[in-house]
Amino acid sequence: MKHLLLVESNESIAGIQACKEMGYTVTLLTQNIQHYLKGQPLESHPLRLVDYIHEVDTFNEEAVVDFVKAYHQANPLTGVMSFAEFYVVQATAAAHAIGVPTMQPLAAKNARNKYKSREICVQSGVPVPRSLLAGSIEEACRHAHSMGYPCIVKPCDGAMSIGVVFVNNERELRQAYDSYVNNRNFGRNLYGSTDVLIEEYAAGPLVSVEMVTYQGQDHLIGITDRRLVGFPYFVETGASFPVRLSHEAEIVEVVRRGLHALGVDFGPTHTEVALTPEGPKIIEFNPRMVGGPVPEMIKYATGIDLPREVLRMHMGEAPELTPSVSRGAASREFCSPVDGRLIEVTGLKELEGRADILRSHFIAAGREVSFPRSNFDWIGRVMVGGDDAEQAEQKCSEIQNTIGLHIAARPIS
């Protein structure tokens, strides 16, 4: 039986469930199993599906590699990977160390480091926003002064839009910098680097290009558009797939050039691109499959079960990336306009029984909510299917107008 080792998991455990459905033996490497169990007994938790669980410092690349090399000797592994953003580099290094299918470790590491990926793109003539690296507030202020306001403050190794802020002047820059450096907790006891980018603001719509690289070929899965709210923060609150753009070929070519410059030679990638008046500019690379609702949207729209195909290629099998249907899907995430407490969500009953509602989920009443500052601040999500992405997006807009968020605002101190 094929044996897969996963370095951590997403909260949904969907990847683990897919592994078991595909007949794989699964070992989970985790820093702390209680992160998932939260006090619940293992035998009644979805993680009971896992065959073996070992606790290791999963944020430590050397510790993960050493464990996997020794473990592989006693329990031969077919594949090693991670679906979780902050563990892709460690999983890639471990997979490479035992010779199972994976991306080149340096490519994964450079893709995760936003400044290093910028440097490589500039050297290769791939369009990116101008960026300067700052290790202190003094350096950040100097860079912003030389670049000119407005600009973007962005963590060098972040995710989920945490710490990404548009600033108009030095006062706002200092506030954004201090807020990030003093609150750079990404969850799971992970803390980001104090290094930040001071970056040119790339004005224009944001899209993401979903690709899979296999046996030297870059396969385009499709392009996802993005809706953003929370300015001066950049919080994603909607997406549709697959979007059709008149200059799609140019966008995809820019992404391919960027991936090749980084040395990406295997696996899924999720690349965000700003469509600026000067042309497409790469905002960031992610050496992993797109997350959130998009894999489910891709499956509905194309028939491609992307998580399963990614698993298969990491297990030495050829992925099936040919669409079997042609439809569209869209999602809408709901956020609070203020910090406060959720009293009630109205309008959900109208969604019941609708065959085109792919998923609908909202947090429970009584929970604390906040103005959107990162992608952790969603209250709920609705995902809809349609004949194409445009129709699905229109349905989402109509649904958004029927959903009511009743929130008790927190008094301003």
C-alpha positions, 0 to 999 in steps of 0.5 A: 500500500502506498504510504504518504507523510503529511507535514501538518494539515489544513483545518478541514482535514479534507486532504487526509480524508481524500488520502484515505478514500484513495487507499493510502496509508497516512502518517501525520507529522504535527507540532501539537496534535491538540491544535486539531483536537482542541480537547476532543478525544482522538477516537471521535475526531476526523483525525482518527482516520490517520494511521500514524501520528508523530509530534515533531517541531514541524516549523523547523526544516532540519528537524522535519528532514531528520525525522523523515529520513529516519522514519523512511528507513523503517516505514518506507514512504511513497510521498511527502507533502503538505497542503498547509502554507507554512509547511511547504518548504519543510515538506519539500526539503524532506521529500527531496532528501528521500528521493520522492516526487517534489519541487526543487527545495530552493524553488519552494523556498524562494517562492515563499520569500516574497523579497527573494522572489522579487529579486529573481523576477527583476533579474529575469525581466519578469514584471513585479512591483518595485520592492525594498526590504526593511529590517527596522522601522528606520529602514522602512521609513527611508525606503518609503521616502525614496520610493514615495507615498502611497506604498504598501507594507507587507511581511516578507514571509506572510500569508492570509493578507496578515500585515499587508497595509496601504499607507499614505504617509510616515505616520501610517507607515509607523502604525502599520509596522508597529502593528505587524511587528507586535502582532505577527502571530500566524496561528499554530504558535508560528511567528513571522519574520520582522522583515517587511517589504516596502512596495510600490502600490500596483493598482488594478484588479487582482487575479490568481493563476492556478497552474500545475507543473508536471514532467516539464509542462506547465498546465493552466487549470484556470484564472480566478478573480478576486474581490477585496475589501477592508482598505487600507487592508487587503482582505479577499471576500469573493472569487469566481472561476474560471474568468475569461480575460482578453489578455489571458495569454499575456498574463499566463506567459508572465506567470510561466516566466516567473515560475521558470525563473524561480526554478519551479519544476513540479507541483501546483502553484498559485500565483497572484497577479495585479492587472495594472495599466502598465500590464500584469505584475506578479504580486506573489508566488505560492508553491502550493495549491490554491486554498479556500473555496477555490478547489471546490469551485474548480471541481464544479467548473471543470471536473478536475478534483485538484487536491486528489490530482496533486496527491496522485502526482506526489505519490508518483502517479500521473495527474489527470488535468483534462476538464470533463465539464465546462461551467462556472462557480463563485464565492462570497465571503462576508465580513463585519463593518465594525468590531463587535459581536454577531447577533444574527445572520438573516436571509439564509433560509432563502438559500435552503433547497437551492441546487446551485448553492454548493456550500453555505456556512456562517459562524455561530451567533454570539461570536466576537467579530472584527472589521476585516484586517486579514482573511481570518476575519470572515463571518461566513461564506456562500459558494454558488455554481452557474453555467459560467463564472459570470452567471455564478458571480451575478448570483453571488451579488444577488445573494449578498443583497439578501443576507443581513449581518446583525452586529452589536458594535463594540464601544470605542474606547 
